[in-house]
Amino acid sequence: MPSRTRIAIVGFGLIGRRHAEVVRRAPELALAAVVDQDQKSHAAAAALGASVYSSLPDMIEAEAPDGIVLATPTPLHIDQGLTCIDAGRPVLIEKPVAVTSTDARVLIDAANSADVPLLVGHHRRYNGTVRAAKAAIDAGAVGDIRAIQATCWFYKPDHYFEKAPWRRRKGAGPISVNLVHDVDLLRHFCGEVDAVQAVAVPSRRGFENEDLATAVLRFASGAIATISVSDSIVAPWSWELTARENQVYPATSESCYLIGGSEGGLSLPDLRVWRHDGDPDWWTPISARTLTCRMEGPLAAQMAHFARVIAGKEAPLVPGVEGLKSLEAVEAVALSAKTGRDVKITASSGASAQSGTAIP
């Protein structure tokens, strides 16, 4: 029987525990260890039969895992990521990859120099509906993408903020915390973002951050996406409530993405493709067909892919540079909302520079 790939989980909060459960259920994987400084987390991890450590370097030295998942708060990613890279351990870092794109570039440069795989946990790309949509788009099902409307509306209750007061502070609003997921999928479908215009509204609850923002993303392809995000709107239109990825969220039959093309339209996550009978013509009948897809838990699919990357069988689906580019786009949204200016994103020696110009 071939040896199992040994995965260590750093950070045993909600997402860390989900990763650990995925590893435990996969016959080709083994939970090598858990790293967390909280003693309650130690007890929960030990109940899974895993070795538990308070120190990442100590765990690496003692266990020498094949790969490491960082499911810790974002500010810890750069130091912990560099520790994994220095030890030569492939690492899957939860999104966002870092607090700033500057930090993200440090991680990516270090991983490239050491030839160590660095993946970013944008798990939605592994969702069967996303894979089917991407394949249909690439096959020309909607023609050239002209526009996308994306909605990310939900209501986070007061106790969500009371449990973790940092969520009320500047920089912890839905732009930084939630929008990176949706922006990454928009980039996945449309390519690179050229420029951003955005507006944000201060929190109605009196927090330091925003609770509502809308952005227009202009892509190098010529496509335009409009996206609205809020953690204080009661609505069924968000990926969490429509994609059925996580059972903690109530499922609805709605869609949250509308993708408009020159030859057809596509809604997600219901995977309905709309086309006119014959040539595009608003006076001719239009009908929809629903695409089929393989339904597999995206976290499980991501972890299986991580194991194949560790084994050298596949290149990363979401390498560090993809996480960096999505983070740069979100930074541009935040900057535009703050300054009221158009923010351009331009490549410069592998890095992105942002320059603001007044909105006409």
DOTISE-182314 format. One line per 10 residues: their letters; for each residue x, y, z of N, C-alpha, C, CB. Coordinates in steps of 0.001 Angstrom, whole numbers, plus 500000, padded with zeros to 6 digits. Glycine has a CB too. Example, Ala and Ser with C-alpha at 12.3 -4.5 7.8 and 13.67 -1.06 7.14 Angstrom:
as	513190 494310 507800 512300 495500 507800 513200 496700 507800 511308 495527 509046; 512850 497750 507080 513670 498940 507140 512900 500030 507870 514084 499402 505725
This chain:
mpsrtriaiv	500853 498804 500000 500000 500000 500000 500889 501246 500000 499035 500006 501239; 500646 502211 499061 501492 503415 499017 501337 504232 500285 501145 504277 497796; 502411 504923 500669 502369 505739 501880 501437 506926 501675 503784 506223 502265; 500823 507358 502762 499893 508472 502688 500643 509794 502814 498822 508353 503782; 500114 510830 502171 500694 512165 502253 500336 512774 503603 500194 513068 501086; 501349 513190 504341 501157 513682 505702 501009 515206 505697 502338 513254 506605; 499834 515674 506130 499497 517095 506116 499397 517615 507548 498170 517340 505354; 500030 518740 507821 499913 519414 509116 499014 520631 508964 501311 519827 509663; 498185 520889 509960 497274 522023 509964 497739 523017 511025 495807 521567 510228; 497967 524256 510626 498373 525306 511556 497192 526256 511718 499657 526068 511049
gfgligrrha	496684 526336 512945 495479 527102 513216 494291 526171 513267 495267 528194 512159; 493693 526021 514459 492613 525049 514612 491301 525742 514959 492967 524022 515692; 491017 526813 514209 489736 527479 514312 488721 526802 513404 489870 528960 513963; 487714 527548 512964 486648 526962 512152 487173 526349 510866 485609 528007 511827; 487980 527101 510113 488456 526589 508833 489532 525532 509036 488995 527728 507968; 490377 525689 510059 491392 524683 510334 490776 523338 510657 492278 525128 511472; 489693 523342 511427 489027 522093 511779 488384 521447 510561 487978 522338 512856; 487863 522270 509658 487301 521710 508422 488391 521067 507574 486580 522802 507612; 489537 521718 507493 490654 521120 506762 491081 519804 507406 491843 522093 506706; 491163 519787 508725 491580 518571 509424 490604 517427 509155 491688 518830 510936
evvrrapela	489315 517722 509143 488317 516693 508879 488445 516166 507456 486909 517240 509117; 488727 517053 506515 488936 516630 505130 490128 515668 505046 489166 517861 504212; 491214 516013 505717 492402 515153 505703 492088 513800 506330 493572 515828 506450; 491372 513794 507444 491067 512537 508143 490211 511607 507289 490352 512828 509463; 489344 512179 506468 488426 511350 505671 489048 510828 504389 487191 512137 505332; 490159 511397 503969 490775 511001 502698 491721 509828 502924 491534 512192 502058; 491493 508702 502262 492336 507518 502513 493784 507703 502107 491779 506334 501785; 494049 508631 501185 495417 508844 500719 496166 509883 501536 495406 509258 499278; 495490 510475 502534 496094 511525 503354 496149 511102 504814 495311 512837 503214; 497043 511736 505559 497149 511509 506998 497358 512844 507693 498306 510528 507329
laavvdqdqk	496701 513024 508835 496855 514239 509622 498128 514110 510456 495603 514490 510531; 499177 514790 510003 500475 514656 510652 500505 515332 512010 501559 515229 509773; 499920 516528 512111 499970 517290 513362 499082 518511 513242 501420 517706 513707; 498800 519104 514402 498068 520364 514488 498899 521327 515315 496646 520165 515111; 498940 522598 514870 499646 523638 515612 498652 524715 516009 500808 524239 514774; 498571 524993 517303 497707 526055 517796 498136 526373 519223 496195 525645 517731; 498055 527630 519600 498480 528030 520939 497357 527961 521959 499037 529424 520904; 496129 527794 521517 494993 527751 522432 494827 526348 522999 493704 528198 521720; 494753 526233 524318 494668 524928 524957 493363 524200 524633 494809 525081 526452; 492272 524941 524442 491025 524296 524043 491172 523640 522678 489877 525310 524022
shaaaaalga	491913 524296 521794 492166 523716 520480 493031 522476 520604 492832 524736 519556; 493961 522485 521567 494802 521312 521800 493938 520092 522103 495788 521572 522956; 492957 520276 522981 492101 519158 523361 491289 518648 522169 491163 519574 524496; 490761 519586 521364 489973 519182 520200 490824 518458 519172 489315 520393 519562; 492055 518926 518961 492944 518278 518001 493387 516912 518501 494163 519156 517725; 493690 516819 519796 494115 515540 520367 493014 514498 520245 494513 515714 521836; 491747 514950 520298 490626 514026 520163 490588 513381 518781 489318 514750 520434; 491224 514016 517812 491308 513454 516460 492481 512496 516323 491431 514571 515430; 493253 512352 517384 494410 511472 517329 495632 512120 516730 494078 510258 516558; 495623 513451 516639 496743 514161 516025 497736 514612 517081 496244 515365 515221
svysslpdmi	498999 514661 516692 500001 515280 517548 499749 516775 517570 501444 514961 517059; 499916 517406 518735 499567 518817 518887 500788 519594 519370 498380 518993 519873; 501010 520756 518755 502150 521599 519095 501687 523034 519247 503258 521495 518025; 502452 523782 520025 502201 525216 520151 503099 526026 519240 502395 525659 521584; 504146 525421 518713 505151 526113 517905 505256 525477 516529 506520 526093 518604; 505167 526296 515498 505324 525807 514130 506721 525237 513880 505041 526928 513140; 507804 525933 514257 509144 525351 514045 509323 524025 514778 510219 526331 514501; 508798 523929 515996 508929 522673 516745 508199 521547 516025 508378 522833 518181; 507018 521842 515496 506260 520816 514781 507010 520353 513547 504878 521340 514390; 507561 521300 512778 508276 520931 511558 509478 520059 511892 508725 522187 510789
eaeapdgivl	510201 520430 512928 511394 519659 513305 511023 518248 513764 512168 520384 514417; 509938 518128 514529 509569 516830 515082 508838 515936 514084 508712 517026 516296; 507986 516528 513243 507099 515726 512395 507517 515666 510929 505715 516267 512479; 508241 516674 510452 508635 516739 509040 507474 516382 508108 509815 515799 508781; 506358 517139 508175 505206 516810 507335 505517 517009 505854 504002 517663 507732; 504738 516341 505012 504923 516501 503567 504414 517859 503094 504204 515377 502808; 503368 518368 503748 502807 519666 503388 502156 520305 504592 501795 519527 502251; 501981 521625 504527 501444 522374 505662 500329 523294 505170 502565 523194 506374; 499222 523328 505921 498119 524246 505654 498133 525327 506721 496745 523499 505628; 498193 526584 506301 498126 527713 507228 496698 528242 507254 499129 528838 506822
atptplhidq	495989 527952 508340 494615 528412 508530 494561 529367 509710 493652 527218 508751; 495550 530216 509793 495707 531165 510891 495243 532555 510461 497176 531210 511364; 495099 533499 511412 494744 534868 511028 495732 535435 510009 494696 535770 512267; 495220 536232 509093 496024 536736 507978 497321 537431 508409 495201 537692 507167; 497338 538222 509489 498596 538880 509866 499740 537915 510181 498358 539754 511056; 499425 536661 510458 500470 535683 510778 501027 534992 509534 499924 534640 511735; 500400 535185 508396 500752 534413 507210 502186 534621 506751 499827 534759 506097; 502673 535854 506777 503997 536085 506209 505077 535379 507021 504290 537583 506138; 505073 535526 508346 506104 534876 509162 505973 533357 509117 506019 535364 510612; 504761 532867 509234 504572 531420 509208 504844 530846 507820 503158 531066 509651
gltcidagrp	504454 531589 506783 504731 531130 505427 506218 531036 505159 504088 532053 504419; 506964 532045 505597 508417 532022 505405 509054 530881 506188 509037 533360 505830; 508517 530559 507359 509031 529428 508133 508845 528124 507369 508333 529346 509498; 507678 527943 506777 507424 526735 505981 508341 526671 504761 505954 526689 505533; 508481 527800 504087 509325 527840 502883 510775 527583 503235 509194 529193 502168; 511266 528195 504316 512653 527979 504737 512913 526510 505063 512982 528851 505956; 511859 525813 505531 512001 524391 505842 511788 523502 504623 511024 524003 506927; 511484 524127 503477 511296 523356 502258 509978 522606 502210 512413 522392 502100; 508966 523076 502943 507683 522383 503011 506640 523070 502129 507190 522319 504461; 506059 522365 501170 504967 522952 500388 503877 523466 501317 504383 521919 499396
vliekpvavt	503300 524617 500977 502368 525259 501890 501128 525752 501152 503047 526419 502611; 499979 525494 501767 498697 525999 501293 498251 527050 502295 497625 524846 501135; 498168 528311 501854 497854 529423 502741 496426 529885 502493 498848 530589 502539; 495648 529963 503561 494273 530433 503429 494253 531871 502896 493538 530348 504790; 493148 532195 502208 493004 533536 501661 492519 534500 502716 492053 533533 500481; 492853 535785 502589 493834 536305 501632 495240 535866 501989 493767 537826 501571; 496099 535796 500973 497437 535243 501188 498235 536061 502194 498193 535171 499871; 497974 537351 502291 498686 538219 503237 497830 539454 503480 500110 538617 502698; 498248 540272 504439 497511 541493 504745 497623 542480 503600 498024 542124 506042; 498815 542596 503017 499058 543526 501911 499721 542805 500749 499931 544706 502372
stdarvlida	499615 543395 499573 500274 542807 498405 501791 542850 498547 499847 543539 497127; 502312 543829 499289 503755 543894 499534 504217 542650 500285 504118 545169 500331; 503496 542285 501346 503817 541065 502087 503655 539833 501205 502927 540943 503331; 502612 539821 500386 502374 538671 499513 503535 538465 498549 501069 538853 498733; 504074 539572 498018 505207 539442 497093 506441 538877 497796 505542 540803 496466; 506632 539235 499075 507760 538674 499836 507634 537155 499907 507820 539279 501270; 506419 536672 500211 506193 535233 500287 506417 534554 498943 504788 534949 500780; 505876 535148 497898 505972 534540 496570 507416 534505 496093 505103 535303 495563; 508157 535592 496295 509569 535620 495892 510366 534571 496650 510174 537013 496127; 510076 534422 497950 510790 533423 498750 510478 532016 498261 510425 533559 500237
ansadvpllv	509216 531740 497961 508829 530414 497481 509451 530117 496129 507312 530299 497392; 509462 531106 495241 510071 530907 493927 511571 530659 494048 509810 532121 493029; 512241 531434 494905 513689 531274 495073 514032 529901 495640 514244 532371 495988; 513189 529409 496545 513452 528116 497176 512853 526956 496391 512908 528108 498588; 512109 527265 495333 511428 526237 494533 510508 525388 495404 512456 525337 493822; 509750 526067 496265 508789 525409 497153 507378 525784 496707 509029 525811 498650; 506497 524814 496447 505132 525153 496029 504390 525958 497090 504353 523886 495711; 503762 527046 496645 502928 527876 497512 501568 528007 496840 503581 529289 497773; 500539 527510 497504 499179 527583 497003 498364 528510 497896 498537 526178 496936; 497357 529151 497315 496460 530019 498073 495078 529365 498092 496398 531464 497453
ghhrryngtv	494439 529380 499264 493196 528641 499449 491947 529292 498901 493000 528399 500860; 491971 529696 497643 490746 530177 496997 489951 528948 496557 491065 531130 495769; 489292 528317 497534 488702 527006 497302 487524 527031 496333 488260 526423 498603; 486913 528202 496114 485761 528238 495210 486137 527793 493797 485167 529645 495169; 487383 527956 493420 487797 527532 492077 487684 526017 491904 489237 527979 491800; 487617 525279 493012 487510 523821 492949 486063 523356 492956 488256 523191 494110; 485129 524279 493144 483712 523939 493150 483305 523425 491776 482854 525160 493553; 482490 522360 491756 482086 521763 490481 481351 522729 489584 481225 520568 490725; 480524 523631 490158 479808 524594 489333 480769 525594 488704 478755 525324 490161; 481797 525997 489442 482794 526927 488899 483589 526261 487788 483743 527422 490010
raakaaidag	483975 525017 488003 484710 524285 486956 483864 524157 485695 485126 522881 487459; 482577 523831 485869 481699 523683 484707 481489 525019 484008 480350 523092 485126; 481331 526096 484787 481150 527422 484196 482396 527850 483436 480812 528453 485278; 483552 527638 484031 484803 528012 483370 484983 527240 482069 485996 527764 484299; 484679 525943 482089 484802 525129 480874 483837 525617 479795 484536 523644 481191; 482612 525967 480192 481626 526450 479221 482052 527790 478638 480243 526576 479874; 482557 528682 479490 483025 529987 479014 484173 529810 478038 483462 530877 480192; 485132 528959 478391 486285 528724 477518 485879 528076 476195 487308 527844 478229; 484775 527321 476218 484289 526666 475000 483423 527590 474150 483501 525423 475360; 483189 528814 474614 482436 529782 473829 480937 529770 474049 482700 529556 472414
avgdiraiqa	480468 529202 475152 479029 529087 475385 478325 530437 475454 478779 528330 476660; 479028 531479 475909 478405 532810 475986 479086 533807 475052 478452 533336 477424; 480006 533336 474219 480762 534259 473374 481790 535010 474207 479818 535250 472666; 482021 536254 473862 482942 537095 474640 482215 537654 475856 483516 538253 473767; 482801 537505 477038 482193 538097 478224 482255 539611 478113 482898 537611 479514; 481082 540251 478234 481004 541706 478184 480846 542305 479570 479851 542141 477299; 480054 541623 480417 479787 542185 481734 479425 541081 482720 478662 543226 481659; 479663 541367 484002 479233 540485 485091 478598 541345 486179 480437 539650 485663; 477484 540866 486710 476892 541453 487899 477027 540439 489028 475393 541852 487661; 477700 540826 490096 477932 539921 491222 477381 540552 492494 479446 539598 491379
tcwfykpdhy	476674 539754 493278 476074 540228 494520 476593 539404 495688 474534 540158 494451; 476990 540107 496741 477523 539464 497936 476886 540136 499154 479093 539556 497985; 475600 539823 499378 474826 540445 500440 474419 539403 501469 473590 541149 499871; 474618 539706 502744 474217 538839 503838 474196 539679 505108 475178 537610 503978; 473648 539126 506171 473572 539870 507432 474326 539112 508515 472094 540100 507856; 475422 539722 508985 476172 539147 510092 475576 539686 511396 477705 539483 509980; 475174 538811 512302 474510 539275 513523 475472 539975 514470 473855 538109 514236; 474916 540695 515429 475748 541448 516367 476723 540563 517127 474875 542190 517346; 476292 539334 517490 477190 538486 518284 478425 538046 517503 476443 537261 518776; 478337 538097 516157 479510 537802 515335 480623 538806 515622 479143 537821 513834
fekapwrrrk	480245 540054 515812 481217 541112 516088 481596 541159 517569 480658 542465 515650; 480652 540810 518428 480949 540803 519862 481961 539721 520211 479666 540598 520671; 481906 538614 519501 482821 537494 519764 484256 537846 519404 482385 536256 518984; 484438 538670 518389 485778 539059 517927 485759 540562 517641 486211 538240 516640; 486058 541400 518639 485962 542862 518469 486803 543416 517331 486370 543540 519735; 487852 542706 516896 488679 543209 515795 487857 543345 514513 489881 542277 515555; 486757 542603 514434 485913 542671 513241 485204 544013 513090 484890 541565 513276; 485220 544829 514157 484586 546144 514101 485554 547228 513637 484023 546508 515464; 486829 546888 513547 487846 547910 513351 488110 548214 511876 489125 547481 514015; 488780 549299 511668 489133 549726 510312 489948 548639 509617 489925 551056 510344
gagpisvnlv	489584 548373 508380 490292 547349 507624 489718 545959 507771 491706 547326 508032; 488680 545797 508608 488077 544480 508808 486635 544432 508308 488126 544102 510282; 486280 545354 507430 484941 545364 506859 484812 544362 505730 484590 546750 506363; 483647 544311 505092 483413 543296 504049 484298 543457 502816 481976 543340 503623; 484862 544638 502565 485790 544763 501436 486988 543854 501647 486252 546228 501259; 487602 543947 502815 488804 543164 503077 488497 541717 503423 489590 543790 504192; 487422 541489 504172 487155 540148 504697 486448 539260 503684 486322 540240 505959; 485491 539806 502949 484640 538980 502088 484892 539129 500598 483229 539295 502357; 485213 540342 500153 485231 540604 498717 486308 539821 497969 485427 542070 498477; 487400 539446 498655 488501 538770 497976 488058 537459 497334 489631 538509 498953
hdvdllrhfc	487088 536775 497945 486591 535519 497381 485945 535757 496023 485585 534858 498337; 485053 536753 495970 484310 537018 494739 485204 537627 493667 483134 537944 495022; 486093 538518 494062 487015 539114 493096 487887 538036 492458 487896 540182 493774; 488303 537060 493250 489119 535984 492684 488355 535207 491615 489581 535033 493789; 487069 534944 491839 486292 534242 490818 486075 535102 489579 484950 533811 491385; 485864 536395 489771 485717 537272 488611 486987 537265 487770 485380 538704 489054; 488138 537289 488421 489417 537201 487703 489543 535845 487012 490607 537421 488672; 489102 534801 487666 489152 533453 487094 488368 533391 485789 488599 532422 488093; 487229 534088 485740 486389 534061 484545 486820 535076 483492 484955 534312 484925; 487295 536247 483911 487496 537359 482980 488954 537724 482718 486792 538555 483494
gevdavqava	489885 537267 483538 491278 537670 483354 491652 538821 484271 491529 538061 481908; 492667 539570 483875 493252 540570 484773 492461 541875 484827 494664 540865 484348; 492451 542453 486014 491768 543728 486251 492707 544868 485895 491295 543847 487730; 492217 545815 485104 492990 546999 484718 492768 548175 485660 492633 547410 483307; 491512 548385 486067 491195 549568 486866 489937 549327 487682 491021 550806 485966; 489808 550117 488734 488698 549950 489675 488138 551312 490056 489154 549181 490937; 486821 551390 490161 486136 552520 490785 485234 551954 491874 485311 553361 489730; 485207 552575 493034 484421 552019 494129 483907 553106 495049 485245 551022 494917; 482838 552777 495766 482284 553663 496791 481890 552792 497972 481052 554491 496252; 482095 553299 499175 481752 552557 500390 480943 553430 501327 483017 552049 501098
vpsrrgfene	480139 552791 502161 479275 553485 503111 479698 553098 504526 477769 553143 502862; 479855 554075 505420 480244 553754 506797 479235 552835 507477 480399 555033 507608; 479729 552047 508415 478898 551096 509139 477743 551784 509863 479742 550321 510133; 476527 551272 509688 475362 551791 510403 475425 551448 511898 474070 551231 509786; 476220 550429 512235 476308 550010 513634 477340 550826 514405 476655 548529 513718; 477964 551766 513717 478940 552615 514377 480331 552032 514451 478481 552920 515731; 480615 551000 513662 481951 550418 513648 482897 551320 512864 481924 548996 513040; 484197 551053 512966 485193 551872 512277 485202 551616 510774 486574 551606 512850; 484711 550467 510344 484814 550093 508940 483504 550335 508188 485220 548632 508819; 483496 549980 506919 482302 550083 506089 481413 548858 506308 482684 550222 504592
dlatavlrfa	480126 548973 505930 479281 547779 505918 478598 547588 504559 478226 547868 507027; 478958 548424 503599 478400 548339 502248 479375 548982 501274 477002 549028 502167; 479626 548300 500162 480496 548852 499117 480080 548301 497765 481985 548525 499400; 480269 549113 496762 480028 548687 495379 481227 549102 494541 478700 549306 494808; 481647 548220 493648 482822 548489 492823 482552 548140 491369 484032 547705 493337; 483185 548877 490490 483213 548572 489056 484630 548159 488719 482748 549801 488180; 484776 546943 488202 486090 546423 487810 486172 546393 486285 486337 544997 488409; 487214 547014 485752 487436 546989 484310 488584 546036 484012 487739 548417 483759; 488346 545108 483093 489314 544065 482787 490071 544372 481498 488616 542715 482677; 491267 543797 481393 492079 543985 480195 491355 543476 478950 493424 543273 480349
sgaiatisvs	490466 542508 479125 489710 541938 478004 488665 542895 477456 489037 540657 478433; 488362 543961 478214 487301 544880 477834 486016 544650 478610 487030 544761 476368; 485949 543562 479368 484760 543283 480169 484684 544218 481365 484757 541826 480638; 483468 544410 481864 483235 545225 483046 482414 544396 484040 482503 546568 482677; 482817 544423 485294 482066 543734 486340 481621 544742 487384 482912 542612 486989; 480391 544613 487824 479914 545394 488959 479675 544416 490104 478605 546207 488603; 480153 544775 491271 480009 543895 492422 479621 544717 493637 481310 543109 492687; 478645 544215 494372 478179 544888 495581 478323 543931 496747 476705 545370 495433; 478883 544420 497856 479108 543585 499032 478609 544306 500275 480605 543225 499175; 477941 543559 501149 477485 544124 502419 477319 543004 503437 476152 544904 502237
dsivapwswe	477695 543293 504687 477445 542339 505764 476299 542808 506654 478713 542133 506599; 475481 543754 506130 474347 544284 506891 473083 544364 506051 474681 545657 507440; 472964 543490 505051 471770 543422 504212 471183 542020 504302 472100 543792 502734; 469898 541936 504565 469214 540641 504583 468840 540287 503146 467940 540673 505512; 469405 539203 502630 469168 538830 501239 469626 537394 501009 469900 539797 500274; 469093 536733 499972 469523 535378 499630 470636 535348 498588 468347 534584 499128; 471109 536532 498137 472004 536594 496986 473465 536740 497413 471610 537753 496078; 474064 535634 497775 475497 535579 498073 475966 534171 497770 475803 535975 499567; 477262 534025 497549 477797 532692 497257 477514 531740 498418 479318 532763 496982; 477649 532239 499646 477462 531379 500808 476066 530759 500835 477706 532168 502086
ltarenqvyp	475042 531546 500486 473667 531071 500586 473150 530419 499308 472773 532206 500954; 473956 530402 498243 473496 529814 496985 474319 528613 496525 473512 530855 495916; 475589 528533 496923 476480 527512 496368 476421 526179 497100 477884 528014 496384; 475850 526145 498307 475725 524912 499084 477084 524270 499383 474843 523922 498341; 478083 525104 499584 479415 524596 499904 479565 524247 501383 480464 525616 499513; 478857 524977 502227 479029 524838 503665 477654 524727 504307 479830 526036 504257; 477410 523639 505024 476081 523379 505567 475670 524345 506680 476022 521977 506084; 476602 525132 507191 476222 526077 508251 475362 527214 507690 477482 526655 508934; 475408 527413 506362 474607 528462 505749 473319 527866 505177 475412 529188 504645; 472166 528514 505382 470931 528008 504789 470985 528114 503270 469717 528775 505333
atsescylig	470544 527065 502596 470626 527038 501133 469400 527690 500503 470771 525595 500629; 469624 528456 499450 468540 529041 498665 468687 528591 497221 468543 530595 498766; 467652 528812 496435 467669 528433 495020 468027 529607 494119 466319 527869 494613; 468531 530694 494702 468857 531882 493934 470258 531776 493316 468760 533123 494823; 470588 532729 492444 471935 532870 491909 472487 534231 492308 471945 532699 490364; 473795 534335 492362 474409 535595 492788 475331 536186 491721 475190 535379 494073; 475607 535440 490645 476411 535963 489540 475598 535888 488253 477747 535174 489395; 475588 536973 487496 475013 537006 486154 476132 537387 485197 473803 538014 486059; 476455 536482 484277 477561 536683 483335 476967 536903 481952 478553 535462 483337; 477188 538078 481391 476611 538434 480096 477644 538400 478992 475979 539804 480159
gsegglslpd	477363 537660 477925 478283 537540 476804 477667 537971 475496 478766 536136 476686; 478475 538000 474455 478019 538436 473137 477086 537429 472480 479204 538686 472239; 477077 536186 472978 476240 535151 472373 475319 534460 473373 477108 534124 471707; 475504 534727 474649 474656 534067 475635 474892 534625 477025 474902 532568 475629; 474052 534202 477964 474188 534611 479348 474278 533389 480244 473017 535503 479769; 474956 533544 481364 475164 532425 482288 474947 532915 483712 476593 531813 482124; 474130 532193 484473 473934 532527 485885 474573 531450 486750 472421 532674 486220; 475073 531907 487911 475746 531002 488851 475220 531267 490253 477296 531181 488801; 475143 530197 491064 475651 528860 490779 474646 527881 490181 476180 528286 492013; 473511 528371 489635 472542 527420 489090 472924 526891 487712 471191 528065 489014
lrvwrhdgdp	473988 527446 487101 474546 526938 485837 473532 526947 484691 475065 525524 486037; 472735 527989 484593 471799 528097 483476 472402 528984 482388 470431 528665 483951; 472453 528451 481169 472969 529176 480015 471797 529593 479135 473988 528309 479214; 471670 530905 478924 470590 531449 478112 471110 531855 476736 469940 532652 478817; 470394 531403 475683 470757 531776 474307 469483 531938 473478 471701 530704 473661; 469560 532820 472482 468454 532959 471534 468441 531770 470583 468566 534286 470742; 467268 531472 470071 467163 530463 469020 467729 531058 467736 465679 529995 468821; 468785 530473 467228 469445 531046 466067 470398 532150 466478 468421 531578 465079; 470531 533162 465621 471448 534259 465923 470896 535131 467057 471695 535114 464661; 471794 535794 467811 471335 536694 468883 470399 537767 468325 472544 537359 469590
dwwtpisart	469222 537877 468911 468210 538813 468419 467137 538928 469489 467598 538344 467045; 466947 540119 470031 466018 540242 471142 464566 540032 470751 466168 541576 471768; 464281 539930 469439 462933 539631 468974 462702 538129 468755 462661 540382 467690; 463738 537326 468946 463580 535880 468757 463521 535198 470121 464747 535296 467898; 462901 534017 470199 462779 533318 471484 464147 533068 472121 462044 531987 471296; 464156 533134 473440 465366 532845 474204 465032 531763 475223 465925 534132 474907; 465928 530823 475392 465669 529714 476304 466948 529334 477028 465096 528500 475547; 466775 528555 478077 467919 528193 478918 468097 526684 478971 467744 528750 480336; 469338 526280 479135 469654 524891 479461 470556 524911 480690 470343 524145 478247; 470422 523906 481483 471200 523829 482714 472376 522891 482524 470323 523361 483889
ltcrmegpla	473570 523385 482776 474759 522568 482653 474831 521570 483808 476016 523448 482615; 475473 520468 483549 475705 519480 484594 477146 519602 485087 475416 518041 484076; 477372 519147 486293 478720 519211 486839 478903 518116 487879 479000 520598 487453; 480140 517853 488190 480460 516893 489241 480472 517635 490572 481836 516188 488972; 479652 517174 491492 479576 517823 492791 480517 517136 493781 478131 517807 493317; 481493 517868 494213 482465 517385 495186 482795 518544 496113 483757 516823 494488; 482970 518266 497381 483307 519329 498308 484560 520046 497851 483491 518778 499716; 484501 521375 497681 485668 522087 497162 486885 521993 498079 485321 523535 496941; 486681 521936 499387 487828 521799 500283 488502 520444 500099 487394 521978 501744; 487699 519393 499891 488264 518065 499656 489009 518029 498325 487156 516993 499676
aqmahfarvi	488415 518639 497288 489076 518673 495984 490375 519465 496055 488146 519278 494925; 490361 520566 496808 491561 521377 496967 492662 520601 497675 491240 522650 497737; 492305 519870 498737 493304 519118 499493 493883 517971 498662 492690 518572 500784; 493038 517307 497879 493527 516245 497010 494504 516811 495978 492351 515536 496308; 494179 517991 495464 495083 518657 494514 496396 519026 495195 494417 519921 493921; 496323 519526 496421 497530 519876 497173 498445 518654 497303 497158 520425 498576; 497859 517499 497572 498656 516280 497687 499341 515936 496371 497780 515117 498136; 498646 516157 495266 499254 515863 493957 500357 516868 493625 498181 515877 492849; 500181 518117 494072 501248 519105 493897 502474 518698 494705 500767 520513 494320; 502261 518272 495942 503363 517828 496799 504118 516680 496134 502836 517393 498187
agkeaplvpg	503371 515782 495492 503983 514629 494835 504619 514976 493495 502952 513552 494635; 504478 516224 493054 505052 516630 491774 504247 516199 490573 506418 516091 491650; 502982 515834 490784 502146 515342 489689 501367 516454 489001 501185 514301 490205; 501165 517581 489679 500408 518690 489113 501029 520011 489514 498948 518634 489559; 500820 521023 488678 501204 522389 489042 500068 523000 489842 501529 523254 487775; 500337 523933 490741 499275 524549 491545 498191 525193 490682 499868 525594 492479; 496940 524899 491005 495818 525539 490318 495703 527006 490709 494509 524807 490634; 495961 527290 491983 495923 528673 492477 497272 528958 493148 494713 528902 493489; 498302 529252 492359 499614 529550 492943 499616 530898 493644 500696 529525 491865; 500706 531193 494333 500792 532420 495101 500502 533663 494294 502131 532534 495702
veglksleav	500950 533694 493039 500761 534897 492234 499283 535170 491977 501506 534768 490910; 498463 534123 491918 497025 534331 491740 496420 534971 492984 496318 532997 491430; 496846 534509 494153 496388 535140 495379 496821 536585 495468 496893 534384 496573; 498034 536860 495000 498553 538230 494989 497693 539127 494107 500010 538251 494503; 497382 538688 492898 496618 539520 491974 495206 539799 492479 496553 538857 490616; 494593 538807 493101 493266 539039 493669 493344 540017 494830 492635 537719 494131; 494394 539903 495635 494587 540828 496747 494822 542246 496242 495761 540377 497619; 495600 542396 495163 495848 543719 494585 494545 544362 494124 496833 543618 493408; 493664 543559 493531 492386 544096 493066 491532 544568 494241 491626 543039 492250; 491543 543810 495343 490779 544209 496524 491389 545463 497154 490731 543058 497554
eavalsaktg	492709 545551 497177 493365 546765 497671 492946 547968 496829 494906 546604 497649; 492818 547763 495526 492397 548855 494654 490971 549283 494962 492515 548442 493188; 490098 548322 495269 488727 548656 495666 488742 549501 496929 487889 547375 495886; 489510 549081 497929 489576 549820 499192 490138 551218 498991 490426 549064 500206; 491177 551340 498161 491788 552640 497912 490836 553571 497170 493077 552473 497119; 490143 553040 496171 489197 553856 495417 488050 554324 496305 488653 553073 494222; 487557 553398 497155 486464 553778 498057 486909 554847 499047 485944 552551 498813; 488158 554798 499450 488680 555769 500416 488918 557133 499785 489972 555256 501026; 489447 557151 498558 489864 558403 497935 488836 558977 496970 491154 558196 497214; 487881 558152 496526 486936 558619 495527 487557 558764 494156 486353 559923 495950
rdvkitassg	488656 558067 493929 489365 558176 492661 489412 556837 491944 490778 558699 492883; 489567 556924 490630 489787 555744 489810 491185 555202 490120 489629 556075 488284; 491295 553907 490358 492584 553297 490680 492966 552331 489569 492534 552566 492052; 494102 552588 488951 494594 551739 487872 495580 550718 488435 495261 552591 486761; 495542 549502 487901 496451 548442 488311 497304 548089 487104 495676 547189 488856; 498611 548320 487216 499511 548071 486099 500643 547174 486540 500057 549382 485533; 501029 546242 485671 502132 545339 485975 503451 546068 485805 502085 544088 485078; 504364 545835 486755 505692 546442 486683 506702 545496 487295 505723 547814 487401; 507463 544825 486459 508468 543862 486914 507844 542789 487783 509579 544570 487681; 506670 542307 487360 506003 541257 488104 505201 541763 489276 506993 540279 488579
asaqsgtaip	505258 543043 489553 504497 543622 490664 503440 544530 490095 505416 544397 491647; 502477 544925 490910 501421 545834 490478 501575 547173 491170 500034 545239 490765; 501448 548222 490393 501500 549576 490962 500128 550201 490756 502642 550456 490295; 499665 550961 491730 498358 551583 491660 498527 553094 491611 497479 551164 492858; 497828 553717 490684 497867 555170 490594 496460 555691 490472 498726 555638 489407; 496135 556680 491278 494779 557206 491300 494626 558394 490373 494391 557598 492705; 493529 558419 489624 493175 559569 488812 491744 559940 489134 493355 559277 487295; 491424 561198 489048 490090 561647 489408 489043 561026 488506 490004 563159 489343; 487924 560634 489085 486812 560124 488291 486140 561300 487607 485797 559331 489171; 485946 561223 486298 485323 562340 485579 483950 562666 486124 485221 562025 484100
